């Protein structure tokens, strides 16, 4: 080749490389536009910032006046806190002592205790306002602690408790009795599994079923199957959504290793749909319908409640329209649409989110309540997507194993659950479910407004979120007043309340009375005082300044 030809060849290679780079840059920009603007939407950035957040805490003086409250308000807060702490010590001594006895040995207890409130306040609260983690018994819609105190249960056992604890106690007992003859024989199936599969296929409208031991495992296998059959690498999750604790679906804070084959996109976004239409490496899209309550927001917890900025609103029509658009794009691009109904399955409707929103998924994962009180994960899916081997490539398989998958006791308790929800009295619970629970939320909000307290609730059926109408740095204190009024909350506090379907009007009236009493007591103790010039933005700016000052101080000390 002469010199001119060589130059021309290099020129052509350069043009090709430039064109390829421009295409990649364009895709990169489109992907960036499809992400939510919050830190939760940018996994790598959120991890870096989280690693740089310095630790600092408030002592006994600043604890009560971190918002520069006047002296009389600070005095009310001190007195209120002291009364509350004395009440806890008097009313819950056995529960508190038992929790303290195991705290050094159970890492979960250490974590929940440390992150029950914003970290600046955590140590002082743990020392003076201790919470028990033990329950002695349950009955109806209540639980009883080690000291004999009865609480209305608003935890919902993280979503497992849909029908009331009495039902699950019976299902677990009868399940064990039914599985007794088979006992611990794993591998062969208990005969009851055939009925379970038949009912799950009917409920999901899909062809095949596989069983796992947790919702996390079910989602992991659903994603693996999607990658296997599409021969593509990436999954799409939406900002704020929770799909278990495994790495690919938790690419940001909380995962020590970054996820490289995950796209976190903006929920309910045209830019996200554009990415799905144009990229060739997307195997599946994960949808957790719970996000309809707070699109692009992480699961709320009082540990991050540093102002009044928490918000939620469920717009069924808008979310339904979005899911239908998403379904159409996934069909067009041969992307597997996975509904993660581990949490909401059987809570919105007997047919789950597919029935509730009128949208068909390719794979659906269930968990929690469908196990009848025992650990469970389930995948229902299209026949072509559930297959774990290729007929023409015998060594090309998609493994999914678990020692306790299809455990006889779990299958028998599941049978109890699936038979129970077919009963007319249970089917009746789903009639106008939205109307009932939306009406209860509206009534409670009306009471809050009439009492002049800055508390409101938003709901997606029986799943509720508490939010606040004032920019207080102490909104998280409400959880302690609610516990004092006999309302049992999960460790995340007021971030999520989960009711069971068996709550009667009388039960809910009692909860409402206690909820309002807790809010009024907190207001009387001065925690909702705020400077008239204060806003959520100014509160966050002040906290940011504290963090920067602490970081600079640490750097100076290091030098």
C-alpha positions in Angstrom: 0.0 0.0 0.0 1.4 3.4 -0.9 1.7 6.3 1.5 -1.5 8.0 0.3 -3.5 4.7 0.7 -2.1 4.2 4.2 -3.0 7.8 5.2 -6.5 7.3 3.8 -6.9 4.1 5.8 -5.8 5.7 9.0 -8.2 8.6 8.2 -11.0 6.2 7.8 -10.2 4.5 11.0 -10.2 7.8 12.8 -13.5 8.8 11.3 -15.0 5.5 12.4 -13.6 5.8 15.9 -14.9 9.4 16.2 -18.4 8.3 15.0 -18.4 5.4 17.5 -17.3 7.8 20.3 -20.1 10.3 19.4 -22.7 7.5 19.4 -21.5 6.4 22.9 -21.5 10.0 24.1 -25.0 10.5 22.8 -26.2 7.3 24.6 -24.4 8.4 27.8 -26.1 11.8 27.7 -29.5 10.2 27.1 -28.9 7.8 30.0 -27.9 10.8 32.2 -31.1 12.6 31.3 -33.2 9.5 32.2 -31.9 9.5 35.7 -33.6 11.2 38.6 -31.9 14.4 39.7 -31.7 13.3 43.3 -28.7 11.6 44.8 -30.7 8.4 44.9 -30.8 8.5 41.1 -27.0 8.6 40.8 -25.6 5.6 42.6 -21.9 6.3 42.2 -22.3 9.9 43.4 -24.4 8.9 46.3 -21.9 6.3 47.5 -19.0 8.9 47.3 -21.0 11.5 49.2 -22.1 9.0 51.8 -18.5 8.0 52.4 -17.6 11.7 53.0 -20.4 12.5 55.5 -18.7 13.1 58.9 -20.0 11.9 62.2 -21.0 14.4 64.8 -23.6 14.4 67.5 -25.5 16.7 69.8 -24.8 16.7 73.5 -27.5 17.2 76.2 -27.6 21.0 75.6 -27.7 21.2 71.8 -30.0 18.2 71.5 -33.0 20.3 72.6 -32.1 23.5 70.7 -30.5 22.4 67.4 -33.0 24.7 65.7 -32.3 27.7 67.9 -35.6 27.4 69.8 -36.2 30.0 72.5 -35.5 29.1 76.1 -39.1 28.5 77.1 -39.6 26.0 74.2 -36.3 24.3 75.1 -37.5 23.9 78.7 -40.8 22.4 77.5 -38.9 19.9 75.4 -36.6 18.9 78.2 -39.6 18.4 80.5 -41.5 16.4 77.9 -38.5 14.2 77.0 -37.9 13.5 80.7 -41.6 12.5 81.2 -41.5 10.3 78.2 -38.2 8.6 79.3 -39.6 8.0 82.8 -42.8 6.6 81.3 -40.8 4.2 79.1 -38.6 3.0 82.1 -41.7 2.5 84.2 -44.0 0.9 81.6 -41.5 -1.3 79.6 -38.7 -2.4 82.0 -38.6 -6.1 81.0 -38.8 -5.4 77.3 -36.0 -2.7 77.6 -33.8 -5.0 79.8 -34.2 -8.0 77.5 -33.2 -5.9 74.5 -30.2 -4.5 76.2 -29.1 -8.0 77.2 -28.9 -9.1 73.5 -27.9 -5.9 71.9 -24.1 -6.6 72.0 -24.7 -10.0 70.4 -27.2 -9.3 67.6 -25.9 -7.0 64.9 -29.4 -6.3 63.6 -30.4 -4.9 67.0 -27.3 -2.7 67.0 -28.1 -1.4 63.5 -31.8 -0.6 64.2 -31.1 1.0 67.5 -28.4 3.2 66.0 -30.4 4.2 63.0 -33.9 4.7 64.5 -33.4 8.5 64.4 -31.0 11.0 62.6 -27.5 10.1 63.8 -26.8 13.5 65.4 -29.5 12.7 68.0 -29.0 8.9 68.1 -26.7 8.4 71.1 -28.7 10.6 73.5 -32.0 8.9 72.5 -30.5 5.5 72.9 -29.2 6.4 76.4 -32.4 8.0 77.7 -35.4 6.8 75.6 -34.8 3.1 75.0 -37.2 0.9 73.0 -37.8 -2.8 73.5 -37.7 -5.2 70.6 -39.4 -8.2 72.1 -43.1 -9.3 71.8 -44.7 -11.9 74.0 -47.9 -12.6 72.1 -50.3 -11.4 69.5 -54.1 -11.4 69.2 -56.4 -9.8 66.7 -54.8 -6.5 65.6 -52.7 -6.2 68.7 -49.4 -7.4 70.1 -48.3 -7.7 73.7 -44.8 -7.0 75.0 -42.9 -8.7 77.9 -44.4 -6.3 80.4 -48.0 -7.1 79.4 -48.6 -3.8 77.4 -50.9 -4.2 74.4 -50.2 -2.2 71.3 -52.2 -1.8 68.1 -49.9 -3.3 65.5 -49.0 -0.9 62.7 -45.9 -2.9 61.6 -47.7 -5.4 59.5 -44.6 -7.7 60.0 -42.9 -5.9 57.1 -45.9 -6.7 54.9 -46.3 -10.4 55.8 -49.3 -9.8 58.0 -52.1 -9.2 55.6 -55.0 -11.1 57.2 -54.2 -10.8 60.9 -51.9 -12.7 63.3 -54.6 -15.1 64.4 -55.0 -16.5 60.8 -51.2 -17.0 60.4 -50.9 -18.7 63.8 -53.5 -21.2 62.6 -52.0 -21.5 59.1 -48.6 -22.3 60.6 -49.9 -24.8 63.1 -52.1 -26.6 60.5 -49.3 -26.4 57.9 -46.9 -28.2 60.3 -49.5 -30.8 61.1 -50.2 -31.4 57.5 -46.5 -31.8 56.7 -45.8 -34.0 59.7 -45.8 -37.3 57.9 -43.3 -36.1 55.3 -41.2 -34.2 57.8 -37.8 -33.0 56.8 -37.6 -34.7 53.4 -36.2 -32.2 50.9 -36.0 -32.8 47.2 -39.2 -34.8 46.6 -42.3 -32.6 46.8 -45.1 -32.8 49.3 -48.4 -33.6 47.4 -49.9 -30.3 48.3 -47.6 -28.4 46.0 -49.7 -29.4 43.0 -52.7 -27.4 44.3 -50.4 -24.5 45.2 -49.1 -24.3 41.6 -52.6 -24.5 40.2 -53.8 -21.6 42.3 -50.7 -19.5 41.7 -51.0 -19.9 38.0 -54.7 -18.8 38.2 -53.8 -15.8 40.3 -50.9 -14.7 38.2 -52.3 -15.6 34.8 -48.9 -17.1 33.9 -47.7 -20.5 32.9 -45.1 -21.8 35.3 -44.0 -21.5 39.0 -40.8 -21.9 40.9 -40.3 -21.7 44.7 -37.5 -20.0 46.7 -36.9 -19.1 50.3 -37.2 -15.3 50.2 -38.5 -12.5 48.1 -34.9 -11.4 47.5 -34.0 -14.8 46.1 -37.1 -14.8 43.8 -36.1 -11.5 42.3 -32.5 -12.6 41.8 -33.7 -15.6 39.9 -36.2 -13.6 37.8 -33.4 -11.3 36.7 -31.1 -14.2 36.0 -33.8 -15.9 33.8 -34.4 -12.6 31.9 -30.6 -12.3 31.2 -30.4 -15.9 30.2 -33.2 -15.8 27.7 -32.6 -12.4 26.2 -28.8 -12.8 26.2 -28.5 -9.2 27.4 -26.6 -7.9 30.4 -28.4 -5.0 32.1 -31.4 -4.7 34.4 -33.3 -1.5 34.8 -34.6 -0.4 38.2 -36.3 2.8 39.1 -35.0 5.4 41.5 -35.9 4.7 45.1 -37.4 1.3 44.5 -36.5 -1.7 46.8 -36.0 -5.2 45.4 -34.1 -6.9 48.2 -30.6 -6.4 49.5 -28.6 -8.1 46.8 -26.0 -6.1 44.9 -27.5 -5.6 41.4 -30.7 -4.0 42.7 -29.0 -1.9 45.4 -26.3 -0.1 43.5 -26.0 2.9 45.8 -25.5 3.4 49.6 -25.6 0.2 51.5 -23.7 -1.9 48.9 -19.9 -2.0 49.4 -19.4 -2.9 45.8 -20.8 -0.9 42.9 -23.2 -2.5 40.5 -21.9 -2.4 36.9 -24.8 -3.9 35.0 -27.7 -1.9 36.5 -29.4 1.2 35.1 -31.3 3.3 37.7 -33.8 5.4 35.8 -36.3 8.1 36.6 -39.7 6.6 37.3 -42.7 7.9 35.2 -40.3 9.5 32.8 -40.3 9.8 29.0 -36.5 9.9 29.0 -36.5 6.6 30.7 -38.7 5.1 28.0 -36.4 6.5 25.4 -33.5 4.7 27.0 -35.5 1.5 26.9 -36.3 2.0 23.2 -32.7 2.8 22.1 -30.3 0.6 24.1 -29.6 -3.0 23.1 -28.2 -4.3 26.4 -31.3 -4.2 28.6 -32.6 -7.6 29.6 -35.4 -6.6 32.0 -37.2 -3.9 33.8 -38.1 -4.3 37.5 -41.2 -2.6 38.9 -42.1 -2.4 42.5 -45.7 -1.1 42.5 -45.2 0.4 46.0 -43.3 3.2 44.3 -46.6 4.5 43.1 -47.0 6.0 46.6 -43.7 7.9 46.4 -42.2 7.8 42.9 -38.4 8.1 42.9 -38.3 8.2 46.7 -36.5 5.7 48.8 -38.3 3.7 51.4 -38.8 6.4 54.1 -37.4 6.1 57.6 -37.3 8.4 60.5 -33.5 8.1 60.5 -33.4 10.5 57.6 -36.3 12.7 58.8 -34.2 15.9 59.3 -36.9 18.4 58.1 -40.5 18.4 56.9 -39.7 17.5 53.3 -41.1 13.9 53.3 -44.0 13.6 50.9 -46.2 11.0 49.3 -49.2 11.0 47.0 -50.8 8.1 45.1 -52.3 8.9 41.7 -53.7 5.6 40.4 -54.7 6.9 37.0 -51.2 8.4 36.3 -49.3 5.4 37.5 -51.6 3.0 35.5 -50.9 5.1 32.3 -47.2 4.9 33.0 -47.2 1.1 33.5 -49.2 0.7 30.2 -46.6 2.8 28.4 -43.8 0.8 30.0 -45.5 -2.5 29.0 -45.8 -1.4 25.4 -42.1 -0.4 25.2 -41.0 -3.7 26.8 -43.0 -5.6 24.3 -41.7 -3.6 21.4 -38.0 -4.1 22.5 -38.3 -7.7 23.8 -37.4 -6.6 27.3 -38.7 -8.7 30.1 -41.1 -6.8 32.4 -40.9 -8.1 36.0 -43.4 -7.1 38.6 -41.9 -7.4 42.0 -45.0 -8.0 44.2 -43.1 -9.5 47.1 -44.4 -6.7 49.3 -47.8 -5.7 47.7 -48.8 -9.1 46.3 -52.4 -9.9 47.6 -52.6 -6.6 49.3 -54.0 -4.4 46.5 -56.2 -7.1 45.0 -56.4 -10.9 44.9 -54.7 -10.8 41.5 -52.1 -8.4 42.8 -50.8 -5.3 40.9 -51.5 -7.0 37.5 -55.2 -7.0 38.3 -55.2 -3.7 40.2 -53.5 -1.7 37.4 -54.7 -3.9 34.5 -51.2 -4.5 33.2 -49.7 -7.9 32.4 -46.1 -8.7 33.4 -43.8 -11.4 31.9 -42.5 -12.5 35.3 -44.0 -11.8 38.7 -42.3 -12.4 42.1 -44.3 -13.0 45.3 -43.2 -13.5 48.9 -44.0 -12.6 52.5 -47.7 -13.3 53.0 -48.2 -16.1 50.5 -46.1 -18.4 52.7 -48.8 -18.4 55.3 -46.4 -17.2 58.0 -43.3 -19.0 56.9 -40.4 -17.7 54.7 -41.1 -17.9 51.0 -40.3 -16.6 47.5 -42.2 -17.4 44.4 -41.7 -16.7 40.7 -44.6 -17.0 38.2 -43.8 -16.5 34.6 -44.2 -17.2 30.9 -43.2 -20.7 29.9 -40.4 -19.5 27.5 -38.9 -17.4 30.2 -39.0 -19.9 33.1 -37.1 -22.6 31.2 -33.6 -23.2 32.7 -31.9 -25.0 29.8 -31.6 -24.9 26.0 -32.7 -27.8 24.0 -30.0 -27.3 21.4 -27.2 -26.4 23.9 -27.2 -29.1 26.6 -24.4 -27.5 28.6 -25.9 -24.0 28.5 -28.1 -23.9 31.6 -29.4 -21.4 34.2 -29.0 -22.7 37.7 -31.3 -21.9 40.6 -30.9 -24.0 43.7 -31.8 -23.8 47.4 -31.8 -26.5 50.0 -35.1 -25.4 51.6 -37.0 -24.4 48.4 -40.4 -26.1 48.5 -40.0 -27.1 52.2 -43.0 -29.3 53.1 -44.1 -27.1 56.1 -43.9 -24.0 54.0 -45.8 -25.6 51.1 -48.5 -26.7 53.5 -48.8 -23.3 55.2 -49.0 -21.8 51.7 -51.8 -24.1 50.9 -53.7 -22.8 54.0 -53.2 -19.3 52.7 -54.2 -19.9 49.1 -57.3 -21.8 50.2 -58.3 -19.2 52.7 -58.2 -16.2 50.3 -60.8 -18.1 48.1 -63.4 -18.0 50.9 -66.3 -15.6 50.4 -65.7 -13.7 53.6 -62.1 -13.0 52.5 -63.1 -12.1 49.0 -65.5 -9.6 50.5 -62.6 -7.8 52.2 -61.4 -6.7 48.8 -64.6 -5.1 47.7 -64.1 -1.3 47.6 -60.8 -1.7 49.4 -59.6 1.6 48.2 -62.8 3.3 49.2 -62.5 2.0 52.7 -58.9 2.8 53.4 -58.9 6.1 51.5 -61.9 7.1 53.6 -60.1 6.2 56.8 -57.0 8.3 55.7 -59.2 11.3 54.8 -61.0 11.1 58.2 -57.8 11.0 60.1 -56.3 13.9 58.2 -59.5 15.9 58.9 -58.9 15.2 62.6 -55.3 16.3 62.4 -56.3 19.5 60.7 -59.1 20.2 63.2 -56.6 19.8 66.1 -54.1 22.0 64.4 -51.2 19.5 64.4 -48.7 19.4 61.5 -49.2 15.7 60.7 -50.8 14.1 57.7 -51.0 10.7 56.2 -51.0 9.4 52.6 -51.8 5.9 51.6 -51.8 3.2 49.0 -54.6 1.0 50.2 -53.4 -0.4 53.6 -49.9 0.9 53.3 -49.6 4.4 54.9 -46.9 7.1 55.1 -46.8 9.8 57.7 -45.7 13.2 56.5 -45.4 16.6 58.1 -46.5 20.1 57.2 -43.8 22.0 59.2 -40.0 22.1 58.7 -39.1 20.8 62.1 -35.8 19.1 62.9 -37.7 16.9 65.4 -40.5 15.3 63.4 -38.9 11.9 64.2 -39.9 12.3 67.8 -43.5 11.5 67.0 -42.6 7.8 66.9 -41.9 7.8 70.6 -45.1 9.5 71.5 -47.0 7.0 69.3 -45.4 4.1 71.2 -46.3 5.7 74.5 -49.9 5.8 73.3 -49.9 2.0 72.6 -49.1 2.0 68.8 -46.5 -0.6 67.7 -44.2 0.7 65.0 -41.4 -1.0 63.0 -37.9 0.3 63.6 -38.2 2.8 60.7 -40.8 4.7 62.8 -43.4 6.7 61.1 -42.0 6.1 57.6 -44.4 3.3 56.9 -47.5 2.0 58.7 -49.0 -1.3 57.5 -52.5 -2.2 58.4 -54.1 -5.6 58.1 -57.3 -6.2 56.3 -59.1 -7.4 59.4 -59.0 -3.9 61.1 -62.6 -3.1 62.0 -64.0 0.4 62.2 -63.8 0.1 66.0 -60.1 -0.9 65.8 -59.3 1.9 63.5 -61.2 4.4 65.7 -59.0 3.4 68.6 -55.8 3.8 66.5 -57.0 7.2 65.4 -57.7 8.4 68.9 -54.2 7.3 70.0 -52.5 8.8 66.9 -54.2 12.2 67.5 -53.3 12.0 71.3 -49.7 11.4 70.4 -49.5 14.3 68.0 -51.2 16.7 70.5 -48.8 15.6 73.3 -45.8 16.2 71.0 -47.0 19.6 70.1 -47.7 20.5 73.7 -44.1 19.6 74.5 -42.8 22.1 72.0 -41.1 19.9 69.4 -43.0 21.5 66.5 -41.9 25.0 67.3 -40.2 26.6 64.3 -38.8 29.9 63.3 -41.4 31.6 60.9 -38.6 32.2 58.4 -37.6 28.5 58.5 -38.2 26.3 55.5 -37.2 22.7 54.6 -34.5 24.2 52.4 -33.0 26.4 55.2 -33.0 23.4 57.5 -31.1 21.3 55.0 -28.7 24.1 54.4 -28.0 24.5 58.1 -27.3 20.7 58.4 -25.0 20.9 55.4 -23.0 23.7 57.0 -22.7 21.7 60.1 -21.4 18.8 58.1 -18.9 20.9 56.2 -17.6 22.5 59.4 -17.2 19.1 61.0 -15.4 17.8 58.0 -13.0 20.8 57.9 -12.4 20.4 61.6 -11.5 16.8 61.1 -9.1 17.6 58.3 -7.4 20.3 60.5 -7.0 17.8 63.3 -5.6 15.2 61.0 -2.9 17.6 59.8 
